[in-house]
Amino acid sequence: MRIPSWMMRVERKLAARLFRLLAKSIKFEIINKPDDSFLCIFMFWHRDMIPMTLHRIGSNACVLVSPSQDGELIAGPIEELGFITARGSTTRQGSQAYRTVLRMARERQLGITPDGPKGPSKVIQPGVIHISYMAKVPIVPVALHASREWVFNSWDRFRLPKPFCKLTAIYGEPHFVNSKADMESAPTQLKAMMQGLEAKLPT
């Protein structure tokens, strides 16, 4: 069932306000974050979309969001929070989204969940690697942890930090994809980098 446009407008404003209030209550520990002027692709798991959003409010980064109605529920609030969205996915409007994201990669930082929007969880799909190679910008993996959170019963175990928790974000070193050989080895290397960052997170 299609959600009425007025409800979407209310959801957009209300959700953004709630995110801002939640972010103000959280204590952030941010490790090794690149300067905002450093052009790159931030790669993080789909389950960490909200933790990543909370600590990057107002960053003016570009994020890829599904063109579905569910995607609209996400796109509206994050646009209110200062992000730019490119609408598309690997299965719908993919080529249009790819062109938009490729252009944006040369202008601003990107945020991409390589296992989204439908999984499998923590499996790196080729899109992020192709964009890195074509745009000539590196991939920076990001691992996140909240000291207290709600975990949803979804395919990716989607996470929502609780108010007044501590949220840790660890950024890895830039990973460049300069050749076709790099493209072939990138999934294994990036997965290992993510696992290394996750091992450093609080337990």
C-alpha positions as CSV (number, residue, x, y, z in Angstrom):
1,M,0.0,0.0,0.0
2,R,1.3,3.4,-1.0
3,I,1.9,5.8,1.9
4,P,0.2,9.2,1.4
5,S,2.6,12.0,0.5
6,W,1.6,14.0,3.6
7,M,2.6,11.1,5.9
8,M,5.9,10.9,4.1
9,R,6.6,14.6,4.8
10,V,5.7,14.2,8.4
11,E,7.9,11.1,8.7
12,R,10.8,12.9,7.1
13,K,10.7,15.8,9.6
14,L,9.9,13.8,12.7
15,A,12.5,11.0,12.1
16,A,15.2,13.6,11.4
17,R,14.4,15.4,14.6
18,L,14.5,12.1,16.6
19,F,17.8,11.2,15.1
20,R,19.2,14.6,16.1
21,L,18.0,14.2,19.7
22,L,19.4,10.7,19.8
23,A,22.8,11.9,18.5
24,K,22.9,14.6,21.2
25,S,22.5,12.0,23.9
26,I,25.3,9.8,22.6
27,K,29.0,9.9,23.6
28,F,31.0,9.4,20.4
29,E,34.5,7.9,20.1
30,I,35.8,8.4,16.6
31,I,39.1,6.9,15.6
32,N,41.3,7.6,12.5
33,K,38.6,9.5,10.6
34,P,39.9,11.1,7.4
35,D,39.5,14.9,6.9
36,D,36.2,15.9,5.3
37,S,38.0,17.1,2.3
38,F,39.5,13.7,1.5
39,L,37.6,12.1,-1.4
40,C,36.8,8.5,-0.7
41,I,34.1,5.9,-0.3
42,F,33.2,5.0,3.2
43,M,32.3,1.3,3.3
44,F,30.3,-0.1,6.2
45,W,27.8,-2.9,6.7
46,H,24.1,-2.4,6.1
47,R,23.3,-3.1,9.7
48,D,25.3,-0.1,10.7
49,M,23.4,2.5,8.6
50,I,21.9,4.3,11.6
51,P,25.1,4.3,13.8
52,M,27.0,5.7,10.8
53,T,24.3,8.3,10.1
54,L,24.2,9.5,13.7
55,H,27.9,10.3,13.9
56,R,28.0,11.9,10.4
57,I,25.1,14.3,10.7
58,G,25.7,17.4,8.6
59,S,28.6,15.9,6.7
60,N,27.2,16.6,3.2
61,A,28.2,13.1,2.1
62,C,26.4,11.2,-0.7
63,V,24.7,7.9,0.1
64,L,23.1,5.3,-2.1
65,V,19.5,4.5,-1.1
66,S,17.0,2.1,-2.7
67,P,14.3,3.7,-5.0
68,S,11.6,1.7,-3.2
69,Q,9.1,3.2,-0.8
70,D,11.1,1.7,2.1
71,G,14.1,3.5,0.7
72,E,12.0,6.7,0.7
73,L,11.4,6.3,4.4
74,I,15.2,6.3,4.8
75,A,16.1,9.0,2.2
76,G,13.8,11.7,3.5
77,P,15.2,11.9,7.0
78,I,18.8,11.6,6.0
79,E,18.4,14.4,3.5
80,E,17.0,16.5,6.4
81,L,20.2,15.6,8.3
82,G,22.4,17.1,5.6
83,F,23.2,14.1,3.4
84,I,22.8,13.9,-0.4
85,T,21.0,10.7,-1.7
86,A,21.5,8.8,-4.9
87,R,18.4,6.6,-5.5
88,G,19.0,3.2,-6.9
89,S,20.1,-0.4,-6.2
90,T,21.6,-3.4,-7.9
91,T,18.2,-4.6,-9.0
92,R,16.2,-1.4,-9.8
93,Q,17.5,1.8,-11.5
94,G,20.9,0.4,-10.9
95,S,22.6,2.0,-14.0
96,Q,21.1,5.5,-13.2
97,A,22.3,5.3,-9.6
98,Y,25.7,4.1,-10.8
99,R,26.1,7.1,-13.0
100,T,25.0,9.5,-10.2
101,V,27.3,7.9,-7.6
102,L,30.2,7.9,-10.0
103,R,29.8,11.6,-10.6
104,M,29.4,12.3,-6.9
105,A,32.5,10.3,-6.1
106,R,34.6,12.9,-7.9
107,E,33.0,15.8,-5.9
108,R,32.3,14.5,-2.3
109,Q,32.7,11.6,0.1
110,L,30.4,8.6,-0.5
111,G,28.8,6.2,1.9
112,I,28.0,2.7,0.6
113,T,26.9,-0.5,2.3
114,P,28.4,-3.2,0.1
115,D,26.1,-6.0,1.4
116,G,22.9,-4.0,0.9
117,P,20.1,-3.6,0.3
118,K,19.2,-7.3,0.5
119,G,22.3,-9.1,1.5
120,P,23.8,-11.6,2.1
121,S,25.0,-10.0,5.3
122,K,28.7,-9.0,5.4
123,V,29.3,-10.1,1.8
124,I,31.0,-7.5,-0.4
125,Q,29.1,-7.0,-3.7
126,P,31.2,-5.7,-6.6
127,G,29.5,-2.3,-6.9
128,V,31.6,-0.4,-4.4
129,I,34.8,-1.8,-6.0
130,H,33.8,-0.8,-9.5
131,I,33.0,2.7,-8.4
132,S,36.3,3.0,-6.6
133,Y,38.1,1.9,-9.7
134,M,36.2,4.1,-12.2
135,A,36.2,7.2,-10.0
136,K,39.9,6.7,-8.9
137,V,39.0,7.2,-5.2
138,P,40.0,4.8,-2.4
139,I,37.7,2.8,-0.2
140,V,37.9,3.4,3.6
141,P,36.3,0.6,5.7
142,V,34.4,1.7,8.8
143,A,33.5,-0.5,11.8
144,L,31.0,0.7,14.4
145,H,29.9,-0.4,17.9
146,A,27.3,0.9,20.3
147,S,27.5,0.0,24.0
148,R,23.8,-0.4,24.2
149,E,21.5,-1.0,21.3
150,W,18.3,-2.5,19.9
151,V,19.0,-5.3,17.4
152,F,16.2,-6.1,14.9
153,N,15.2,-9.5,13.7
154,S,16.1,-8.8,10.0
155,W,18.4,-10.4,7.5
156,D,21.3,-8.2,8.6
157,R,20.5,-7.9,12.3
158,F,19.9,-4.1,11.8
159,R,21.1,-2.0,14.8
160,L,19.7,1.1,16.5
161,P,21.8,2.6,19.3
162,K,20.0,3.4,22.5
163,P,20.0,6.9,24.0
164,F,23.0,7.8,26.2
165,C,25.1,4.9,24.9
166,K,28.7,5.2,23.8
167,L,29.2,4.8,20.0
168,T,32.6,3.9,18.7
169,A,33.6,4.3,15.0
170,I,37.0,3.1,13.7
171,Y,38.1,4.1,10.3
172,G,40.6,1.9,8.4
173,E,43.3,3.0,6.0
174,P,42.4,3.9,2.4
175,H,42.4,1.0,0.0
176,F,43.0,1.9,-3.6
177,V,41.7,-0.1,-6.6
178,N,44.0,0.9,-9.4
179,S,43.8,-2.1,-11.8
180,K,41.7,-5.0,-12.9
181,A,44.0,-7.2,-10.7
182,D,43.1,-5.0,-7.7
183,M,39.4,-5.4,-8.5
184,E,39.8,-9.2,-8.2
185,S,41.6,-9.2,-4.9
186,A,39.7,-6.3,-3.3
187,P,36.8,-8.3,-1.8
188,T,39.1,-10.6,0.1
189,Q,41.3,-7.7,1.2
190,L,38.5,-5.4,2.2
191,K,36.7,-8.2,4.2
192,A,40.0,-8.8,6.1
193,M,40.3,-5.1,6.8
194,M,36.8,-5.0,8.2
195,Q,37.4,-8.0,10.4
196,G,40.6,-6.4,11.7
197,L,38.7,-3.2,12.6
198,E,35.9,-5.1,14.2
199,A,38.4,-6.9,16.4
200,K,39.5,-3.5,17.8
201,L,36.0,-2.5,18.8
202,P,34.9,-2.6,22.4
203,T,33.1,-5.8,23.5
